[in-house]
Amino acid sequence: MLGMAALLYLLTAVAGVCLYLYFVHPVVFIHFYFKISVILSGMKLNYTEIDGLMICYGEKGKRRKNQPSMILIHGFTACKFMWAPLVKNLSHDCHVIAVDLPGHGDSDTPSEDEDLSHTETVQKMRKLLRKLNFDATPFHLVGMSMGGALAGLYAAEYPEQIHSLTLICPAMKTPVESPLWEQINHALENKVEEIHTACTLLFPTTASQVQHMLNSVQYHNGWVPTQILHGVAEFRKKYYPFYARLFNLLTEPDNHNLLRDCAHRISAPTQIIWGEQDQVIDSSGVQVLQNELPNCVQVDLIPRCGHSMTTDRPGAMTKAILTFKQKLQNTR
């Protein structure tokens, strides 16, 4: 009886703590959810130093002879967590590395005077992959959104390292402007110095703004408790100074067409995946890349899917990537 009473007391105390955190510090639940999702995907966390910055990456599986590893590059304001649904769906026979870019996730943030350009980030990616001994073994590079632009730039710069390339809703200026690009162009036309202040979609600070962000990046949206929305806003706030610096740089006109302008130099077999209802980077970019890429072998337009494909249609995305990989195996 005494043991049962002690257990009930313990459970009551735990429930009390959980309720307190939920209503007072919901950001704790967001941290916990992110970490648990990464762990359940099968990824183990590792750290290494590049140019004085500690870079975190998740890894699942082991390298196998004659089977290219998959390197995953996340989008703006995201991290390795965004890849958890994909990695979870992949078998342990597939070796996967999901990188936290500088200033994102659990990687260190670059100093105020450090170059944040895509060119510099590609160089850091190169140093990281060299340190992980990917010099002699070509790999399958996968990038989403900003990560898609970076993956394309990397493939153009280091073609000998790329076995295959998958671009998912890659960041670029498209023929049809998305609502986000309309905001960016309006801010540029009005000579707004801090572009991020005019594009609040990616910088939500309230629960309602977080809900608006989720509605904009996903096609499928269910009910999310207000406290969780508050937690998401609080979680992101600590990254905002860096995000603002990066966003203001990347929205400069000279950076709008980086992927399009280097596409003709990408020789690796390339796959394009895009959500038909993408409101962040319009899917009209597919035709632009198809016209520029010399070796585009597969295009997957995913219906009922927005920009955040890993949360909207992770199964369809996984199937598209595996079909691409199988197609390449059958033709080599």
C-alpha positions in Angstrom: 0.0 0.0 0.0 2.8 2.4 0.9 4.5 1.7 -2.5 1.3 2.4 -4.4 0.8 5.7 -2.5 4.3 6.7 -3.3 3.8 5.9 -7.0 0.5 7.9 -7.1 2.3 10.8 -5.4 5.1 10.6 -7.9 2.7 10.5 -10.9 0.8 13.5 -9.4 4.0 15.5 -9.0 5.1 14.6 -12.6 1.7 15.6 -13.9 1.9 18.9 -12.0 5.3 19.7 -13.4 4.1 18.9 -17.0 1.1 21.2 -16.5 3.3 24.0 -15.1 5.7 23.7 -18.1 2.8 23.5 -20.6 1.2 26.7 -19.4 4.3 28.7 -18.3 7.2 27.4 -20.4 5.7 25.6 -23.4 9.0 26.0 -25.3 10.3 23.1 -23.2 7.8 20.8 -25.0 9.1 22.0 -28.3 12.7 21.2 -27.4 11.6 17.8 -26.2 9.6 17.1 -29.3 12.4 18.0 -31.6 14.9 15.8 -29.8 12.6 12.8 -29.5 11.7 13.0 -33.2 15.4 13.0 -34.2 16.1 10.0 -31.9 13.1 8.0 -33.1 14.2 8.6 -36.7 17.3 6.5 -35.9 19.8 9.4 -36.1 22.6 9.7 -33.7 24.1 13.2 -33.1 27.7 14.0 -33.8 29.7 17.2 -33.7 32.8 18.4 -35.5 34.6 21.7 -35.8 34.8 23.7 -39.0 36.4 27.1 -39.2 36.1 27.5 -35.4 32.4 26.6 -35.4 31.0 23.4 -33.9 28.8 21.8 -36.5 26.2 19.3 -35.5 24.9 16.5 -37.8 22.6 13.5 -37.4 23.7 10.2 -38.8 21.9 6.9 -39.5 23.3 3.7 -40.8 26.8 2.9 -42.1 28.5 3.4 -45.4 28.2 0.5 -47.8 30.3 -0.3 -50.8 28.7 0.7 -54.1 25.8 2.5 -52.4 26.1 6.3 -52.2 25.5 7.9 -48.8 22.7 10.5 -48.7 23.6 14.0 -47.5 20.6 16.1 -46.4 20.7 19.9 -46.4 17.8 21.7 -44.6 16.0 24.9 -45.4 16.1 28.4 -43.9 15.2 28.5 -40.2 15.1 24.7 -40.1 17.6 22.0 -39.0 18.2 18.3 -39.0 14.8 17.8 -37.3 13.0 18.6 -40.5 14.4 15.4 -42.1 13.2 13.1 -39.3 10.1 11.9 -41.2 12.2 11.0 -44.2 15.1 9.4 -42.3 12.6 7.3 -40.3 11.1 6.0 -43.5 14.5 4.9 -44.9 15.9 1.5 -44.1 19.1 1.1 -42.0 20.8 -0.1 -45.2 20.8 3.6 -46.3 23.6 5.7 -44.8 22.3 9.2 -44.1 23.8 12.4 -42.8 21.6 15.4 -41.9 23.6 18.6 -41.3 22.7 21.6 -39.1 24.0 24.5 -41.1 25.9 27.3 -39.2 23.4 29.3 -37.1 20.7 26.6 -37.3 19.8 23.8 -34.9 22.6 22.7 -32.6 25.4 24.2 -34.7 27.3 27.3 -33.6 26.2 30.8 -34.9 28.7 32.7 -37.0 30.1 35.9 -35.6 28.7 39.3 -36.7 31.5 40.0 -39.2 31.5 36.5 -40.8 30.5 36.0 -44.4 27.0 34.4 -44.6 26.9 34.1 -48.4 25.9 30.8 -50.1 29.4 30.7 -51.6 30.9 30.7 -48.1 28.4 28.2 -46.8 29.2 25.8 -49.7 32.9 26.1 -48.7 32.0 25.1 -45.1 30.0 22.2 -46.4 33.0 21.1 -48.5 35.2 21.2 -45.4 32.7 19.3 -43.4 32.3 16.5 -46.0 36.1 16.4 -46.5 36.5 15.9 -42.7 34.0 13.1 -42.9 36.0 11.4 -45.6 33.7 11.9 -48.5 36.5 13.0 -50.9 36.8 9.8 -52.8 33.2 8.5 -52.6 30.4 10.3 -54.6 27.2 10.8 -52.6 23.6 11.6 -53.2 23.0 15.2 -52.2 19.5 16.3 -51.2 18.5 19.8 -50.4 15.2 21.5 -49.6 14.3 25.2 -50.0 17.5 27.2 -49.1 19.2 23.8 -48.8 18.2 23.1 -52.4 19.9 26.2 -53.6 23.0 25.3 -51.6 22.9 21.7 -52.9 22.7 22.9 -56.5 25.6 25.3 -56.0 27.7 22.5 -54.4 26.9 20.2 -57.3 28.0 22.8 -59.8 31.2 23.6 -57.9 32.2 20.0 -57.1 30.7 17.7 -59.8 33.2 14.9 -59.2 31.7 14.4 -55.7 28.1 14.1 -56.7 26.6 10.8 -57.6 23.1 12.2 -57.8 21.2 15.3 -56.8 17.7 15.9 -55.5 16.3 19.4 -55.3 13.1 19.8 -53.2 11.3 23.1 -53.6 14.6 24.9 -54.0 14.9 28.5 -53.1 14.9 30.6 -56.3 13.0 33.4 -58.0 10.2 31.8 -60.1 8.1 33.0 -63.0 5.0 33.0 -60.9 5.6 34.9 -57.7 4.6 33.3 -54.4 3.0 35.4 -51.6 6.4 35.5 -49.9 8.2 36.7 -53.0 5.6 39.4 -53.5 6.4 40.7 -50.1 10.1 40.6 -50.8 9.8 42.4 -54.1 7.4 45.0 -52.6 10.0 45.7 -49.8 12.8 46.0 -52.3 10.8 48.4 -54.5 10.1 50.5 -51.4 13.8 50.4 -50.5 13.2 48.8 -47.1 16.6 48.3 -45.5 15.7 45.5 -43.2 13.8 43.2 -45.5 12.9 40.7 -42.7 10.7 43.4 -41.0 8.5 43.4 -44.1 8.3 39.6 -44.4 6.9 38.5 -41.1 5.9 35.1 -42.4 9.2 33.6 -41.4 9.6 35.6 -38.2 6.5 34.9 -36.2 6.5 36.2 -32.6 2.9 35.4 -31.5 0.7 32.3 -31.5 -1.5 33.7 -34.3 1.6 34.5 -36.5 2.9 31.0 -36.0 -0.4 29.6 -37.0 -0.3 31.8 -40.1 3.2 30.5 -40.9 2.1 26.9 -40.6 -1.0 27.5 -42.8 1.4 29.1 -45.4 4.0 26.4 -45.5 1.8 23.3 -45.3 -1.2 22.2 -47.3 -2.6 20.0 -44.5 -3.2 21.8 -41.3 -4.9 20.5 -38.2 -5.7 22.2 -34.9 -2.6 23.2 -32.8 -3.1 24.2 -29.1 -2.3 27.9 -28.5 0.3 27.0 -25.9 2.2 24.9 -28.4 2.1 27.8 -30.9 3.5 30.1 -28.1 6.2 27.5 -27.5 7.2 27.5 -31.2 7.4 31.3 -31.3 9.6 31.3 -28.2 11.8 28.5 -29.5 12.5 30.5 -32.7 13.1 33.9 -31.1 16.6 33.1 -30.0 17.7 32.4 -33.6 16.1 35.6 -35.0 19.1 37.9 -34.9 21.0 35.4 -37.1 18.0 34.6 -39.3 17.5 38.3 -40.0 21.1 38.8 -41.0 21.0 35.8 -43.3 17.5 36.6 -44.8 18.5 40.2 -45.5 21.6 39.0 -47.4 19.8 36.3 -49.4 17.0 38.6 -50.5 19.4 41.0 -52.2 18.7 41.1 -55.9 22.1 39.6 -56.8 21.2 36.4 -54.9 17.8 35.8 -56.5 18.9 33.6 -59.4 22.0 31.8 -57.9 20.5 28.3 -58.6 19.2 29.1 -62.1 22.5 30.7 -63.1 24.6 27.6 -62.1 22.2 24.9 -63.2 23.8 24.5 -66.6 27.0 23.4 -64.7 25.3 20.6 -62.8 26.2 17.4 -64.6 25.0 14.8 -62.1 21.6 13.0 -62.6 19.1 15.4 -61.0 15.7 15.0 -59.6 13.3 17.9 -58.9 10.5 17.4 -56.3 8.0 20.2 -55.7 4.7 20.6 -53.9 1.9 21.7 -56.2 0.5 24.1 -53.6 3.8 25.6 -52.5 3.1 29.2 -51.3 6.7 29.9 -50.4 8.6 29.0 -53.6 6.1 28.7 -56.5 6.2 25.4 -58.4 6.6 27.3 -61.7 10.3 27.0 -60.9 10.2 23.4 -62.2 10.1 24.5 -65.8 13.0 26.9 -65.3 15.2 24.2 -63.9 14.1 21.6 -66.4 15.2 24.0 -69.2 18.6 24.7 -67.5 19.7 21.4 -66.1 21.6 19.2 -68.6 20.8 15.9 -66.8 17.3 16.3 -65.2 16.1 12.7 -65.2 13.0 12.9 -62.9 10.4 15.5 -61.9 7.9 14.8 -59.1 5.1 17.3 -58.6 3.4 16.2 -55.4 -0.3 17.0 -55.2 -1.9 18.3 -52.0 1.5 19.4 -50.8 2.9 22.8 -49.7 6.5 23.9 -49.1 7.1 21.9 -46.0 7.1 18.6 -47.8 8.6 16.6 -44.9 5.6 17.4 -42.7 2.9 17.6 -45.5 3.6 14.5 -47.6 6.7 12.7 -46.1 5.6 9.3 -47.5 5.2 10.7 -51.1 8.5 12.5 -50.8 10.3 9.3 -49.6 8.7 7.2 -52.4 9.9 9.8 -55.0 13.4 9.8 -53.8 13.6 6.0 -53.6 12.1 5.7 -57.1 14.8 8.1 -58.3 17.6 6.0 -56.6 16.2 2.8 -58.1 16.0 4.3 -61.6 19.7 5.3 -61.4 20.7 1.8 -60.2 18.8 0.2 -63.1 20.6 2.4 -65.7 24.1 2.0 -64.4 
